[in-house]
């Protein structure tokens, strides 16, 4: 797979980085991963996993990236695992290989990435597609998008972090009801229940997504990364430990150039020019 990836990977002078199952661009601090198998509603294949992992490595090693946007092409965001790639006729498949080596590392990398991760759910999200969205930091969805808890229909549990993120986002009663009934939620309800940050009218979606990532790409990146880390840590922390973490992170934030710039700009009544350092 890695040889195949190296052969297919190209980089042109405009900064567009091409793969076969995703589109990857990097422009003015914004890295954008677009899942790009629209005829299969951007369902994950082994190749897509490898390409997303490769793009993540590029993002993690590029200090100019200040925000990551994940979205899908065509009418869907992501239909989860591509079911045609898993042969259920012969024997018993070991699905822990896929969860352990593909979905879990991706979810861990999104949580640990010291940047805001925005997920723009441009259409239907199902199965692991829902949970990749939930693993992101800010989820925007088109009002016409829906979230389909597809696992119970095929005898599986929510994976890709779903059993962790879902009850924390919407509470245990709703998480269990949604999961065990294999429910479908529209974007408005997802916003109302706190599953996502915001549902946006379809016609305004691209403009609002672009405005958000532009804003985040000009923000004090290290401060945002520290806030992300603290808030994500709260779910597994005590108040005592969390207060200590806040103290330590705030110390580090106070040493950033962006903190100095933010305070100076406030005093000088001007717009701050944050560099992400
Ligand atoms: C698909 C898929 C798909 C292939 C639509 N695969 N082709 C992790 C570890 C290891 C293994 C197992 O799984 C996991 C995690 C998971 O994600 S499990 C859950 C897998 N996903 C699903 O079960 C969702 C299956 N898809 C659907 O329920 C529907 O397609 C949704 C609700 C997403 C969309 O419905 P519609 O808008 O009516 O579209 P459609 O069903 O007509 O789909 C369009 C095409 O996409 C169609 O192909 P066709 O050739 O007929 O046009 C589908 O077969 C294909 N497609 N999802 N996951």
Boltz pocket constraint, residues with backbone or C-beta under 6 A from the ligand:
constraints:
  - pocket:
      binder: B
      contacts: [[A, 38], [A, 39], [A, 40], [A, 41], [A, 43], [A, 78], [A, 79], [A, 80], [A, 81], [A, 82], [A, 83], [A, 84], [A, 86], [A, 95], [A, 98], [A, 99], [A, 124], [A, 125], [A, 126], [A, 127], [A, 128], [A, 129], [A, 148], [A, 150], [A, 151], [A, 154], [A, 156], [A, 159]]
      max_distance: 6.0
